[in-house]
């Protein structure tokens, strides 16, 4: 984190929070600091073996920014970033030769204090979804075909029961992810108290990614702790993983006929376990 001398100082609370590896040449790694002094993203090159080589760019967001999640469009030309503290969605364009980013635009969240935390994009590249941590909602965006920036459709969907009072601040939503086929999207919320459950929601998506309906909102086994992160299988719509760091476990769910069924549970009692899961074939 060389963008600001204070970011790497032990006297500040700046932390690395998120990385995204490009899947196309030059295979750069894109990272985000969080909390204070987090107004820049970091780009790293890799060597011929895929190891990190050097910090090749520090690209600007805003002094108030604190990015928590990013996603590339399917062509890996445009990068979309969820900015929790500045309440924005950012669009950058990637140089295919160098991997460097240039700013295209930024868009305010639907409501002040929504705190965009996570973004996912449909395989068509035509719809973007932004999860609002404090707003406990999922916002739908259509991608402008000329400028490649997200345009808010004015459609949002609840990630906790709508009757709950957001002013109590007892919930904070976590992540969203599109299924392998692009037909479904899943999103989760967490509770701030261990004796209250979080929720997992499923949505039906249209052929180009428009949200057609919210299928369900099911309680999760625990609050989720810092996690409650859903991870759809990379090669099938049938399986999902859910992680928990309140108790330390990972569960597998079967998605069949638009119902979720828990089919496996594995406790892993390691300190700090349970933030995210990846699938390996």
Backbone as numpy.savetxt, mean C-alpha at the origin, in Angstrom:
# Nx Ny Nz CAx CAy CAz Cx Cy Cz
19.86 7.19 3.49 19.01 8.38 3.49 19.89 9.62 3.49
20.44 9.92 2.33 21.39 11.02 2.22 20.74 12.33 1.78
19.41 12.33 1.65 18.72 13.53 1.17 18.73 14.66 2.18
18.88 14.33 3.46 18.84 15.32 4.53 19.74 14.81 5.65
20.74 15.57 6.08 21.64 15.10 7.14 20.91 14.65 8.40
19.77 15.29 8.69 19.04 14.94 9.91 18.30 13.61 9.77
18.03 13.18 8.53 17.29 11.93 8.35 18.04 10.74 8.90
19.36 10.73 8.77 20.18 9.61 9.24 20.70 9.80 10.66
20.34 10.89 11.29 20.84 11.18 12.63 20.13 10.32 13.67
20.86 9.79 14.65 20.22 9.03 15.73 19.38 9.92 16.64
19.49 11.23 16.48 18.73 12.16 17.31 17.33 12.41 16.77
17.03 11.92 15.57 15.70 12.11 14.98 15.00 10.76 14.85
13.70 10.79 14.58 12.93 9.54 14.49 12.68 9.11 13.05
13.41 9.67 12.08 13.27 9.26 10.70 13.61 7.77 10.56
12.77 7.03 9.84 12.99 5.60 9.65 12.71 5.24 8.18
13.38 4.21 7.69 13.03 3.64 6.39 11.74 2.85 6.56
10.79 2.96 5.60 9.48 2.33 5.79 9.07 1.43 4.65
9.53 1.72 3.40 8.96 1.00 2.25 9.98 0.96 1.12
10.05 -0.19 0.42 10.86 -0.27 -0.80 10.05 -0.96 -1.89
10.36 -0.60 -3.13 9.71 -1.18 -4.30 10.80 -1.48 -5.32
10.90 -2.73 -5.73 11.91 -3.14 -6.70 11.32 -3.11 -8.10
11.99 -2.41 -9.01 11.55 -2.40 -10.40 11.76 -3.78 -11.01
10.87 -4.18 -11.90 10.95 -5.49 -12.55 11.50 -5.38 -13.97
11.78 -4.15 -14.40 12.32 -3.92 -15.74 13.64 -3.16 -15.62
14.53 -3.31 -16.63 15.81 -2.59 -16.59 15.59 -1.09 -16.41
16.47 -0.43 -15.65 17.72 -0.94 -15.06 17.54 -1.54 -13.67
16.34 -1.98 -13.32 16.08 -2.73 -12.08 16.44 -1.95 -10.82
16.13 -0.68 -10.81 16.42 0.16 -9.63 15.49 -0.19 -8.47
15.90 0.21 -7.28 15.12 0.03 -6.06 14.68 1.41 -5.58
13.39 1.54 -5.27 12.82 2.82 -4.86 12.40 2.72 -3.40
12.88 3.65 -2.58 12.62 3.58 -1.14 12.07 4.88 -0.59
11.42 4.75 0.56 10.84 5.91 1.23 11.24 5.96 2.69
11.73 7.10 3.17 11.83 7.32 4.62 10.47 7.73 5.17
10.35 7.76 6.48 9.05 8.06 7.11 9.28 8.89 8.36
8.20 9.41 8.88 8.18 10.32 10.02 8.83 11.66 9.62
9.83 12.12 10.37 10.41 13.44 10.11 11.47 13.39 9.00
11.71 14.55 8.39 12.77 14.70 7.38 12.60 13.66 6.27
11.37 13.48 5.83 11.04 12.42 4.87 10.51 12.98 3.56
10.94 14.17 3.19 10.42 14.83 2.01 11.03 14.40 0.70
11.89 13.38 0.72 12.51 12.87 -0.49 12.39 11.35 -0.54
12.23 10.82 -1.75 12.37 9.39 -1.96 13.78 9.09 -2.42
14.19 7.84 -2.29 15.57 7.43 -2.61 15.57 6.35 -3.68
16.43 6.50 -4.68 16.57 5.52 -5.75 17.96 4.90 -5.68
18.01 3.56 -5.75 19.28 2.84 -5.65 19.47 1.97 -6.89
20.69 1.96 -7.40 21.03 1.05 -8.49 21.42 -0.30 -7.91
21.45 -1.31 -8.79 21.89 -2.65 -8.38 23.02 -3.11 -9.29
23.84 -4.05 -8.80 24.91 -4.59 -9.62 24.39 -5.77 -10.43
25.29 -6.45 -11.16 24.88 -7.53 -12.06 24.29 -8.73 -11.32
24.53 -8.83 -10.00 23.97 -9.91 -9.20 22.68 -9.52 -8.49
22.29 -8.26 -8.66 21.07 -7.78 -8.01 21.28 -7.16 -6.65
22.51 -7.05 -6.19 22.79 -6.42 -4.90 22.73 -4.90 -5.02
22.38 -4.25 -3.95 22.36 -2.79 -3.94 23.75 -2.26 -4.25
23.80 -1.24 -5.11 25.09 -0.69 -5.52 25.31 0.71 -4.97
24.46 1.67 -5.37 24.63 3.03 -4.85 23.33 3.83 -4.95
23.28 4.88 -4.15 22.15 5.82 -4.15 22.33 6.75 -5.36
21.48 6.58 -6.40 21.66 7.33 -7.64 20.77 8.56 -7.74
19.75 8.66 -6.89 18.88 9.84 -6.94 18.13 9.98 -5.63
17.94 11.22 -5.20 17.01 11.56 -4.13 16.01 12.53 -4.74
14.80 12.07 -4.94 13.80 12.87 -5.65 12.81 13.49 -4.66
12.36 14.69 -4.97 11.59 15.48 -4.00 10.10 15.16 -4.01
9.54 15.14 -2.80 8.09 15.21 -2.60 7.81 16.62 -2.07
7.50 16.74 -0.78 7.32 18.05 -0.16 7.91 17.99 1.24
8.21 19.12 1.87 8.77 19.08 3.23 7.87 18.39 4.24
6.55 18.42 3.99 5.60 17.80 4.92 5.36 16.33 4.64
5.97 15.78 3.59 5.64 14.44 3.13 6.14 13.34 4.06
5.41 12.23 4.02 5.80 11.00 4.68 5.13 9.87 3.91
5.86 9.31 2.94 5.31 8.31 2.02 5.32 6.94 2.69
4.19 6.22 2.56 4.14 4.89 3.17 4.02 3.77 2.14
3.55 4.06 0.93 3.38 3.01 -0.07 3.48 3.57 -1.47
3.96 2.74 -2.40 4.08 3.14 -3.80 3.71 1.96 -4.70
3.35 2.28 -5.96 3.09 1.25 -6.94 3.40 1.80 -8.33
3.97 0.96 -9.20 4.16 1.31 -10.59 2.91 0.95 -11.39
2.72 1.66 -12.50 1.71 1.24 -13.46 2.24 0.00 -14.18
1.39 -0.74 -14.92 1.84 -2.01 -15.53 3.01 -1.86 -16.50
3.17 -0.69 -17.12 4.29 -0.49 -18.03 5.56 -0.08 -17.29
5.45 0.17 -16.02 6.53 0.63 -15.17 7.11 1.97 -15.67
6.20 2.81 -16.14 6.60 4.14 -16.59 6.23 5.20 -15.56
5.12 4.99 -14.85 4.64 5.96 -13.88 4.57 5.33 -12.49
5.02 6.11 -11.51 5.05 5.67 -10.12 4.06 6.51 -9.32
3.20 5.83 -8.55 2.21 6.51 -7.72 2.55 6.29 -6.25
2.53 7.36 -5.46 2.96 7.31 -4.06 1.85 7.81 -3.15
1.64 7.08 -2.05 0.65 7.47 -1.03 1.36 8.24 0.08
0.99 9.49 0.25 1.66 10.40 1.18 0.76 10.62 2.40
1.10 9.94 3.51 0.23 10.00 4.68 0.16 11.39 5.30
1.31 12.02 5.48 1.32 13.25 6.27 0.99 14.49 5.45
1.27 14.47 4.15 0.90 15.61 3.32 -0.47 15.41 2.67
-1.12 14.26 2.92 -2.47 13.97 2.42 -2.54 14.11 0.89
-1.62 13.42 0.19 -1.59 13.53 -1.27 -1.30 12.18 -1.92
-1.65 12.11 -3.20 -1.20 11.04 -4.07 -0.28 11.68 -5.11
0.94 11.18 -5.22 1.94 11.75 -6.12 2.11 10.87 -7.35
2.41 11.52 -8.49 2.73 10.82 -9.73 4.12 11.25 -10.21
5.00 10.28 -10.43 6.32 10.53 -11.00 6.48 9.67 -12.26
7.30 10.15 -13.19 7.59 9.39 -14.40 9.02 8.85 -14.32
9.17 7.58 -14.70 10.48 6.94 -14.63 11.19 7.00 -15.97
12.46 7.36 -15.95 13.30 7.31 -17.14 13.71 5.86 -17.35
13.37 5.28 -18.50 13.61 3.85 -18.72 15.09 3.52 -18.84
15.91 4.52 -19.11 17.35 4.26 -19.25 18.08 4.37 -17.93
17.75 5.38 -17.15 18.49 5.63 -15.90 17.77 5.14 -14.65
16.44 5.02 -14.73 15.65 4.70 -13.54 15.31 5.92 -12.71
15.80 7.10 -13.11 15.50 8.33 -12.37 14.03 8.71 -12.52
13.53 9.46 -11.54 12.14 9.90 -11.53 12.04 11.41 -11.69
10.99 11.85 -12.40 10.66 13.27 -12.49 9.20 13.45 -12.08
8.93 14.54 -11.41 7.58 14.80 -10.91 6.63 15.13 -12.06
5.45 14.52 -12.01 4.37 14.86 -12.95 3.34 15.73 -12.27
2.82 15.28 -11.11 1.78 16.05 -10.42 1.51 15.41 -9.06
0.72 16.10 -8.24 0.21 15.54 -6.99 -1.24 15.95 -6.83
-1.98 15.14 -6.10 -3.41 15.35 -5.92 -3.76 15.20 -4.45
-4.54 16.15 -3.92 -4.95 16.08 -2.53 -5.86 14.88 -2.29
-5.80 14.31 -1.09 -6.71 13.23 -0.70 -8.14 13.74 -0.71
-9.12 12.84 -0.80 -10.51 13.27 -0.82 -10.90 14.19 0.33
-10.38 13.90 1.54 -10.68 14.74 2.71 -9.39 15.02 3.47
-9.30 16.21 4.03 -8.15 16.54 4.87 -8.10 15.57 6.04
-6.93 15.05 6.31 -6.78 14.10 7.41 -7.09 12.67 7.04
-7.31 12.36 5.75 -7.54 10.98 5.31 -6.29 10.11 5.49
-5.13 10.69 5.26 -3.83 10.02 5.38 -3.71 8.81 4.45
-3.53 9.03 3.15 -3.31 7.91 2.22 -2.11 7.08 2.64
-2.30 5.78 2.80 -1.25 4.91 3.31 -0.73 3.91 2.28
-1.61 3.44 1.41 -1.26 2.35 0.50 -1.93 2.57 -0.84
-1.30 2.15 -1.91 -1.89 2.25 -3.24 -1.74 0.92 -3.97
-2.74 0.60 -4.80 -2.70 -0.58 -5.67 -3.25 -0.16 -7.02
-2.85 -0.85 -8.06 -3.31 -0.51 -9.40 -3.82 -1.75 -10.10
-4.83 -1.57 -10.95 -5.40 -2.69 -11.71 -4.45 -3.10 -12.83
-4.41 -4.38 -13.20 -3.53 -4.81 -14.29 -3.76 -4.07 -15.61
-4.95 -3.52 -15.81 -5.22 -2.74 -17.02 -4.50 -1.40 -17.01
-4.10 -0.94 -15.82 -3.49 0.37 -15.67 -4.47 1.52 -15.70
-5.75 1.21 -15.73 -6.77 2.26 -15.89 -7.37 2.73 -14.57
-7.22 1.95 -13.49 -7.78 2.34 -12.19 -6.73 2.15 -11.10
-6.70 3.15 -10.20 -5.82 3.14 -9.04 -6.70 3.16 -7.79
-6.25 2.48 -6.75 -6.99 2.43 -5.49 -6.06 2.93 -4.38
-6.57 3.84 -3.56 -5.78 4.39 -2.45 -6.49 4.10 -1.14
-5.76 3.48 -0.22 -6.30 3.18 1.11 -5.97 4.34 2.04
-6.99 4.83 2.73 -6.84 5.96 3.64 -6.77 5.44 5.08
-5.60 5.60 5.71 -5.41 5.05 7.05 -6.36 5.67 8.07
-6.39 7.00 8.16 -7.23 7.67 9.15 -8.68 7.74 8.70
-8.90 7.87 7.39 -10.27 7.91 6.87 -10.93 6.56 6.88
-10.13 5.48 7.07 -10.64 4.10 7.08 -11.56 3.84 5.90
-11.04 4.20 4.73 -11.81 4.05 3.51 -10.90 3.71 2.35
-11.51 3.23 1.27 -10.80 2.95 0.03 -11.33 3.92 -1.02
-10.44 4.68 -1.64 -10.82 5.66 -2.66 -10.46 5.13 -4.04
-11.36 5.35 -4.99 -11.17 4.88 -6.36 -10.77 6.04 -7.26
-9.75 5.79 -8.11 -9.27 6.79 -9.06 -9.20 6.18 -10.45
-9.57 6.95 -11.46 -9.37 6.55 -12.84 -8.11 7.27 -13.34
-7.30 6.57 -14.14 -6.06 7.16 -14.63 -6.32 7.93 -15.92
-5.96 9.22 -15.91 -6.11 10.06 -17.09 -5.23 9.49 -18.22
-5.82 9.20 -19.36 -5.09 8.53 -20.43 -4.04 9.41 -21.08
-4.17 10.72 -20.95 -3.21 11.62 -21.57 -2.07 11.95 -20.62
-2.40 12.31 -19.38 -1.37 12.76 -18.43 -0.92 11.64 -17.49
-1.66 10.55 -17.44 -1.32 9.40 -16.60 -1.34 9.73 -15.11
-2.18 10.67 -14.73 -2.35 11.02 -13.32 -3.69 10.48 -12.84
-3.81 10.16 -11.54 -5.10 9.68 -11.03 -6.12 10.81 -10.91
-7.36 10.50 -11.25 -8.47 11.43 -11.13 -9.50 10.79 -10.20
-9.83 11.45 -9.11 -10.75 10.89 -8.13 -12.15 10.72 -8.74
-12.71 9.53 -8.63 -14.03 9.25 -9.19 -15.16 9.66 -8.24
-14.80 10.11 -7.04 -15.76 10.45 -5.98 -16.47 9.22 -5.43
-15.86 8.06 -5.62 -16.35 6.83 -5.02 -15.39 6.39 -3.92
-15.91 6.27 -2.70 -15.14 5.73 -1.58 -15.95 4.64 -0.92
-15.25 3.70 -0.29 -15.89 2.55 0.32 -15.35 2.36 1.73
-16.22 2.03 2.70 -15.78 1.92 4.09 -14.97 0.65 4.34
-13.96 0.77 5.21 -13.15 -0.38 5.61 -13.38 -0.77 7.07
-14.22 -0.03 7.75 -14.77 -0.40 9.05 -16.27 -0.16 8.96
-17.08 -0.77 9.83 -18.53 -0.54 9.75 -18.87 0.94 9.75
-19.72 1.38 8.82 -20.02 2.81 8.69 -20.60 3.46 9.94
-21.17 2.64 10.82 -21.77 3.20 12.04 -20.71 3.62 13.06
-19.45 3.17 12.88 -18.40 3.51 13.84 -18.01 4.97 13.70
-17.77 5.63 14.81 -17.40 7.04 14.84 -15.90 7.19 14.62
-15.52 7.79 13.50 -14.10 7.97 13.20 -13.40 8.85 14.22
-14.17 9.69 14.92 -13.54 10.60 15.88 -12.93 9.85 17.06
-13.36 8.61 17.28 -12.78 7.83 18.37 -11.35 7.38 18.07
-10.99 7.41 16.79 -9.64 7.06 16.34 -9.22 5.69 16.85
-10.17 4.75 16.87 -9.85 3.42 17.35 -9.40 2.49 16.23
-9.47 2.96 14.99 -9.10 2.12 13.86 -8.16 2.87 12.93
-7.30 2.10 12.24 -6.47 2.67 11.19 -6.30 1.59 10.12
-6.67 1.94 8.90 -6.63 0.96 7.82 -5.20 0.70 7.39
-4.99 -0.45 6.75 -3.62 -0.94 6.56 -3.22 -1.03 5.09
-3.65 -2.08 4.37 -3.19 -2.28 3.00 -4.35 -2.67 2.09
-4.11 -2.54 0.78 -5.04 -3.03 -0.23 -4.24 -3.72 -1.32
-4.84 -4.72 -1.98 -4.13 -5.49 -3.00 -5.13 -6.09 -3.97
-4.74 -6.15 -5.24 -5.58 -6.71 -6.29 -5.24 -8.19 -6.46
-6.26 -9.01 -6.74 -6.05 -10.44 -6.93 -5.32 -10.71 -8.25
-4.84 -11.93 -8.39 -4.05 -12.33 -9.56 -4.78 -12.05 -10.88
-6.07 -12.33 -10.94 -6.84 -12.16 -12.18 -7.25 -10.71 -12.43
-7.16 -9.88 -11.41 -7.66 -8.51 -11.52 -9.16 -8.40 -11.33
-9.80 -9.49 -10.91 -11.26 -9.47 -10.74 -11.68 -9.02 -9.34
-10.76 -9.06 -8.38 -11.10 -8.74 -7.00 -10.01 -7.86 -6.37
-10.42 -7.14 -5.35 -9.49 -6.34 -4.55 -9.80 -6.59 -3.09
-8.75 -6.69 -2.27 -8.90 -6.92 -0.83 -8.24 -5.78 -0.07
-8.83 -5.42 1.07 -8.28 -4.33 1.89 -8.56 -4.64 3.35
-7.66 -4.15 4.22 -7.79 -4.44 5.65 -7.71 -3.18 6.49
-8.28 -3.30 7.68 -8.16 -2.26 8.70 -7.73 -2.90 10.00
-7.11 -2.10 10.88 -6.61 -2.58 12.17 -7.29 -1.82 13.29
-7.39 -2.46 14.44 -7.88 -1.77 15.63 -6.69 -1.31 16.46
-6.87 -0.22 17.17 -5.81 0.29 18.05 -5.85 -0.32 19.44
-6.84 -1.19 19.71 -6.93 -1.86 21.01 -6.98 -3.36 20.78
-6.26 -4.11 21.61 -6.12 -5.54 21.40 -7.42 -6.32 21.61
-8.38 -5.75 22.30 -9.62 -6.49 22.55 -10.70 -6.19 21.50
-10.33 -5.53 20.41 -11.27 -5.22 19.34 -10.70 -5.69 18.02
-11.52 -6.32 17.19 -11.00 -6.88 15.94 -10.82 -5.81 14.87
-9.95 -6.16 13.91 -9.89 -5.40 12.68 -10.86 -6.01 11.67
-10.71 -5.60 10.38 -11.64 -6.08 9.35 -10.89 -6.33 8.04
-11.40 -7.30 7.27 -10.93 -7.52 5.91 -12.12 -7.40 4.96
-11.96 -6.60 3.92 -13.02 -6.35 2.95 -12.62 -6.87 1.58
-13.62 -7.30 0.81 -13.41 -7.75 -0.56 -14.30 -6.96 -1.50
-13.77 -6.67 -2.69 -14.49 -5.87 -3.68 -14.46 -6.58 -5.03
-15.56 -6.47 -5.77 -15.61 -6.99 -7.15 -15.21 -5.88 -8.09
-14.28 -6.20 -9.01 -13.79 -5.23 -9.97 -14.30 -5.56 -11.37
-14.55 -4.50 -12.15 -14.96 -4.68 -13.53 -13.79 -5.00 -14.44
-14.04 -5.18 -15.74 -12.99 -5.61 -16.68 -11.78 -4.69 -16.74
-11.98 -3.38 -16.55 -10.84 -2.46 -16.59 -10.48 -1.94 -15.21
-11.16 -2.46 -14.17 -10.76 -2.13 -12.81 -11.72 -1.30 -12.00
-12.81 -0.84 -12.59 -13.76 -0.06 -11.81 -14.37 -0.93 -10.71
-14.56 -0.34 -9.53 -15.16 -1.09 -8.42 -16.66 -1.22 -8.67
-17.12 -2.46 -8.76 -18.54 -2.71 -9.03 -19.34 -2.81 -7.74
-18.75 -3.41 -6.70 -19.47 -3.54 -5.44 -18.52 -4.00 -4.35
-18.89 -3.70 -3.11 -18.19 -4.24 -1.95 -18.89 -5.53 -1.57
-18.14 -6.63 -1.59 -18.74 -7.95 -1.39 -18.95 -8.24 0.09
-17.94 -7.95 0.91 -18.02 -8.31 2.33 -17.08 -7.45 3.14
-17.32 -7.44 4.44 -16.42 -6.84 5.43 -16.44 -7.77 6.65
-15.42 -8.63 6.75 -15.39 -9.65 7.79 -14.44 -9.26 8.92
-14.81 -9.52 10.17 -13.87 -9.29 11.28 -12.66 -10.21 11.15
-11.49 -9.71 11.51 -10.29 -10.54 11.55 -10.15 -11.13 12.96
-9.33 -12.16 13.14 -9.26 -12.82 14.44 -8.84 -11.92 15.59
-7.97 -10.95 15.32 -7.47 -10.04 16.36 -7.55 -8.61 15.85
-6.98 -7.70 16.60 -6.88 -6.32 16.14 -5.99 -6.20 14.91
-5.06 -7.16 14.78 -4.06 -7.10 13.73 -2.77 -6.48 14.20
-2.81 -5.79 15.34 -1.62 -5.11 15.84 -1.20 -4.01 14.88
0.10 -3.99 14.54 0.59 -3.05 13.54 0.33 -3.56 12.13
-0.11 -4.79 12.00 -0.16 -5.45 10.70 -1.59 -5.63 10.19
-2.12 -6.88 10.26 -3.40 -7.22 9.62 -3.30 -7.03 8.11
-2.14 -7.39 7.56 -1.88 -7.15 6.14 -2.31 -8.35 5.30
-3.11 -8.08 4.28 -3.57 -9.13 3.37 -2.63 -9.20 2.18
-2.35 -10.44 1.74 -1.46 -10.67 0.61 -2.06 -11.74 -0.29
-2.71 -11.35 -1.41 -3.26 -12.36 -2.33 -2.15 -13.17 -3.00
-2.44 -14.41 -3.31 -1.50 -15.29 -4.00 -1.16 -14.70 -5.37
0.10 -14.86 -5.79 0.57 -14.27 -7.04 0.16 -15.05 -8.28
-0.32 -16.28 -8.14 -0.63 -17.08 -9.33 -2.05 -17.67 -9.31
-2.87 -17.27 -8.33 -4.23 -17.79 -8.24 -5.08 -16.83 -7.42
-6.36 -16.77 -7.74 -7.29 -15.98 -6.94 -7.76 -16.73 -5.70
-7.42 -18.00 -5.59 -8.03 -18.86 -4.58 -7.48 -18.66 -3.17
-6.25 -18.13 -3.05 -5.60 -18.12 -1.74 -5.15 -16.71 -1.35
-5.30 -16.41 -0.05 -4.84 -15.15 0.53 -4.07 -15.46 1.81
-3.08 -14.64 2.10 -2.40 -14.72 3.39 -2.76 -13.49 4.21
-2.86 -13.67 5.52 -3.13 -12.57 6.45 -2.12 -12.68 7.59
-1.43 -11.58 7.89 -0.43 -11.59 8.95 -0.89 -10.77 10.14
-0.39 -11.15 11.32 -0.77 -10.50 12.58 0.47 -10.38 13.46
0.66 -9.20 14.05 1.77 -9.09 15.00 1.29 -8.80 16.42
-0.02 -8.87 16.67 -0.51 -8.82 18.05 -0.13 -10.10 18.77
-0.36 -11.24 18.10 -0.03 -12.55 18.68 1.12 -13.23 17.95
1.37 -12.83 16.70 2.46 -13.39 15.92 2.06 -14.64 15.16
1.35 -14.48 14.04 0.96 -15.63 13.23 0.71 -15.21 11.79
0.59 -16.22 10.94 0.14 -16.03 9.56 -0.98 -17.03 9.31
-2.02 -16.58 8.61 -3.15 -17.45 8.27 -3.34 -17.46 6.76
-3.86 -18.58 6.26 -4.21 -18.72 4.85 -5.73 -18.83 4.73
-6.28 -18.07 3.81 -7.71 -18.09 3.54 -7.96 -18.58 2.12
-9.07 -19.29 1.94 -9.51 -19.68 0.61 -10.63 -18.73 0.17
-10.48 -18.18 -1.04 -11.51 -17.32 -1.64 -12.22 -18.14 -2.71
-13.47 -18.50 -2.41 -14.21 -19.40 -3.29 -15.68 -18.98 -3.32
-16.21 -18.79 -4.52 -17.61 -18.35 -4.68 -17.89 -17.08 -3.90
-16.87 -16.23 -3.83 -16.95 -14.92 -3.16 -17.23 -15.04 -1.66
-16.68 -16.13 -1.06 -16.68 -16.29 0.39 -15.24 -16.54 0.84
-14.91 -16.00 2.03 -13.59 -16.23 2.62 -13.69 -17.33 3.66
-12.80 -18.32 3.56 -12.75 -19.40 4.54 -11.31 -19.55 5.03
-11.14 -19.53 6.34 -9.81 -19.73 6.93 -9.47 -21.22 6.88
-8.31 -21.55 6.28 -7.97 -22.96 6.10 -6.67 -23.34 6.79
-5.87 -22.37 7.23 -4.61 -22.72 7.90 -4.18 -21.58 8.82
-3.52 -21.97 9.92 -3.03 -21.00 10.91 -1.67 -21.48 11.39
-0.70 -20.59 11.42 0.64 -20.96 11.90 1.16 -19.89 12.84
1.37 -20.25 14.10 1.96 -19.34 15.08 3.46 -19.26 14.87
3.99 -18.05 14.89 5.44 -17.84 14.77 5.82 -16.84 15.86
6.24 -17.37 16.99 6.47 -16.56 18.18 7.87 -15.95 18.18
8.12 -15.12 17.20 9.37 -14.39 17.12 9.07 -12.91 17.34
9.89 -12.19 18.11 9.63 -10.78 18.37 9.49 -9.98 17.08
8.39 -9.25 16.97 8.17 -8.40 15.81 7.64 -9.11 14.59
7.36 -10.44 14.70 6.89 -11.16 13.52 5.49 -10.72 13.12
5.23 -10.73 11.82 3.87 -10.66 11.33 3.51 -9.43 10.55
4.48 -8.71 10.00 4.12 -7.47 9.29 3.57 -7.73 7.90
4.26 -8.51 7.09 3.82 -8.75 5.71 4.20 -10.17 5.29
3.48 -10.69 4.29 3.78 -12.01 3.73 3.99 -11.86 2.24
4.92 -12.67 1.69 5.07 -12.77 0.24 4.87 -14.22 -0.17
4.42 -14.42 -1.40 4.20 -15.76 -1.93 5.40 -16.19 -2.77
5.78 -17.45 -2.64 6.90 -17.98 -3.40 6.48 -19.28 -4.06
6.60 -19.34 -5.39 6.21 -20.53 -6.13 7.43 -21.42 -6.32
